[in-house]
Amino acid sequence: MNLVAETPSPPSRAEEDAWCAALVVRLADGEATALEELYDRYARPAYSLARRITGDAPFAEEVVQEVFLAVWRQPERYRPERGGFAGWLLAAVHHKSVDAVRREEAVRRRTQALQAVEALDGPAVSPATHTEDAVEARMRGERVRDAVSELPASQREALTLAYYGGYTQREIATLTNTPIGTVKTRMHRAIRNLRGALDDLSDFSGPAVGDPTDGGTP
Amino acid sequence: MSAPTAPAGHEDYEALAVAWAIAALEPEEQVRFEAHRAEGCEICAEEVAASLSVGLELAYAVPDVDPPASLRERVLGAAATLDAGRDDEGPSGGG
């Protein structure tokens, strides 16, 4: 046994990764309790994200159900070497939510997306029922929102319309009356700036996350 | 930043990688990028992973909403139903 005397960084991310790795093995074995545990841990952030993007409870429920069932059916689609499980799962939720939104009417989406630009207020999601995790998640959410709010307005707009609004770059160009090339540059810079800002908070950035779609559509 | 040297004209793919990770590409661009990525481009894999990390942070920044309790039952119930056919197609043997 090798006990490190003082560990300065919070252990929760590493613990989470270890927990998820064990869980994926159990899922692959078809253990129903593994799915229950997974659901209890991530249903809330998954639902919160789906709800934010789709703006619609039935859609959000459908997305969450689809993603958890996909994990249950094919847990091997998660590739640990590509990064953490939470990132992979929530990216899948994001992609499915965006897909759902794109099937929607344009008018409804427009209202939704314009709200999304300003809607980053309110408490951050809690990834788990554990109090310390909830506190960490809240702090984490605040840091992200701070970082987003420090982006130049044009970058913030492009990023939030895409991520929370589900718009493609071309649609954002039309919506904001901006050349497509400018939109692409803004989005690229927004992500790079956030990467920089969040890397500074390296305890929170964790490992790079994996691929939500395994290279194709989920 | 410390990525392997990119071939000329590769910047276009890096921008696509970022947009792909947050699902902001048009369908035809998505197809183009995924074809490139399937060739095993390491630079783009890195770009995608880093962008997905940012996406995860954005996911955690939304207001908290509790899912309805009925959803849990539906998901677990549907999983139990699927379970019946699982053995037929599930991965078998050692890994």
Contacts between the chains, C-beta under 8 A, distances in Angstrom:
chain1	res1	chain2	res2	distance
A	28	B	91	7.2
A	30	B	83	6.8
A	30	B	86	6.1
A	30	B	90	7.1
A	32	B	76	7.3
A	32	B	79	6.8
A	32	B	80	6.7
A	32	B	83	7.2
A	35	B	75	7.9
A	35	B	76	6.6
A	35	B	79	5.5
A	36	B	76	6.2
A	39	B	72	6.1
A	39	B	75	6.1
A	39	B	76	6.9
A	40	B	72	7.9
A	43	B	67	5.0
A	43	B	71	7.1
A	43	B	72	6.7
A	43	B	75	7.9
A	44	B	64	6.9
A	44	B	65	7.7
A	44	B	66	6.3
A	44	B	67	6.3
A	45	B	59	6.6
A	45	B	60	6.5
A	46	B	67	7.8
A	47	B	65	6.1
A	47	B	66	7.4
A	47	B	67	3.7
A	47	B	71	7.3
A	48	B	62	5.2
A	48	B	63	6.7
A	48	B	64	5.4
A	48	B	65	4.6
A	49	B	59	4.9
A	49	B	62	5.5
A	51	B	62	7.9
A	51	B	65	4.8
A	52	B	62	4.2
A	52	B	63	6.9
A	52	B	65	7.9
A	57	B	68	7.7
A	60	B	67	7.9
A	61	B	67	7.1
A	61	B	68	7.1
A	61	B	71	5.1
A	61	B	74	7.8
A	64	B	67	6.5
A	64	B	71	6.4
A	64	B	75	7.2
A	65	B	71	6.8
A	65	B	74	6.2
A	65	B	75	5.1
A	65	B	78	6.8
A	68	B	75	5.0
A	68	B	79	7.5
A	69	B	75	6.7
A	69	B	78	5.8
A	69	B	79	6.2
A	69	B	82	6.7
A	72	B	79	4.7
A	72	B	82	6.7
A	73	B	82	6.3
A	73	B	86	7.4
A	76	B	91	5.9
A	82	B	45	8.0
A	82	B	49	6.5
A	83	B	49	5.8
A	83	B	52	7.1
A	83	B	53	7.4
A	84	B	56	7.7
A	86	B	56	6.7
A	87	B	52	5.8
A	87	B	53	6.4
A	87	B	55	7.4
A	87	B	56	4.0
A	88	B	52	7.9
A	90	B	55	7.5
A	90	B	56	5.7
A	90	B	59	4.2
A	90	B	60	7.9
A	91	B	21	7.6
A	91	B	52	5.4
A	91	B	55	5.7
A	91	B	56	7.0
A	91	B	59	7.7
A	93	B	59	7.4
A	94	B	22	7.4
A	94	B	23	6.4
A	94	B	55	6.3
A	94	B	59	6.4
A	95	B	23	5.1
A	98	B	23	4.4
A	99	B	23	8.0
A	119	B	62	8.0
A	119	B	63	7.3
A	120	B	61	5.8
A	120	B	62	7.4
A	121	B	63	7.2
A	122	B	62	8.0
A	122	B	63	3.2
A	122	B	64	7.2
A	123	B	63	6.2
A	123	B	64	4.9
A	124	B	60	6.1
A	124	B	61	6.3
A	124	B	62	7.6
A	124	B	63	7.7
A	124	B	64	6.5
A	125	B	59	7.9
A	125	B	60	5.9
A	125	B	62	6.1
A	125	B	63	7.6
A	125	B	64	4.5
A	125	B	65	8.0
A	126	B	64	6.1
A	127	B	60	7.4
A	137	B	60	6.1
A	140	B	57	7.2
A	140	B	60	5.4
A	141	B	60	5.2
A	141	B	61	4.7
A	141	B	62	7.8
A	143	B	57	8.0
A	144	B	57	4.4
A	144	B	58	6.4
A	144	B	60	6.4
A	144	B	61	4.1
A	145	B	61	5.1
A	147	B	57	7.9
A	148	B	58	7.5
A	148	B	61	7.0
A	159	B	22	7.6
A	159	B	58	8.0
A	162	B	19	7.4
A	162	B	22	5.4
A	162	B	23	7.6
A	162	B	24	3.9
A	163	B	22	5.0
A	163	B	24	7.8
A	163	B	55	6.9
A	163	B	58	5.2
A	164	B	58	7.6
A	164	B	62	7.5
A	166	B	23	7.4
A	167	B	24	7.1
A	168	B	24	5.5
A	168	B	25	6.3
A	168	B	26	5.2
A	169	B	19	5.8
A	169	B	24	5.1
A	169	B	25	6.9
A	169	B	26	7.4
A	170	B	26	5.5
A	172	B	24	7.7
A	184	B	15	5.4
A	184	B	19	6.9
A	185	B	15	7.7
A	187	B	15	8.0
A	187	B	18	6.5
A	187	B	19	6.0
A	187	B	22	7.7
A	187	B	24	6.5
A	188	B	14	7.6
A	188	B	15	4.9
A	188	B	18	5.1
A	188	B	19	7.7
A	191	B	18	4.9
A	191	B	21	7.8
A	191	B	22	7.5
A	191	B	50	8.0
A	191	B	51	5.3
A	191	B	54	5.3
A	192	B	18	7.9
A	194	B	54	4.8
A	194	B	57	7.2
A	194	B	58	8.0
A	195	B	50	5.7
A	195	B	51	7.8
A	195	B	53	7.3
A	195	B	54	5.7
A	198	B	53	7.5
A	198	B	54	6.6
A	198	B	57	5.7
A	204	B	57	7.7
A	205	B	53	6.2
A	205	B	57	7.5
A	206	B	53	7.2
A	206	B	56	7.9
A	207	B	53	7.9
A	208	B	46	7.9
A	208	B	49	3.7
A	208	B	50	6.0
A	208	B	52	7.0
A	208	B	53	5.2
A	209	B	49	6.6
A	209	B	52	4.4
A	209	B	53	5.3
A	209	B	55	7.5
A	209	B	56	5.3
A	210	B	49	7.5
A	210	B	52	7.2
A	211	B	48	7.0
A	211	B	52	7.4
A	212	B	52	7.3
A	215	B	34	6.0
A	215	B	37	6.3
A	215	B	38	6.0
A	216	B	34	6.6
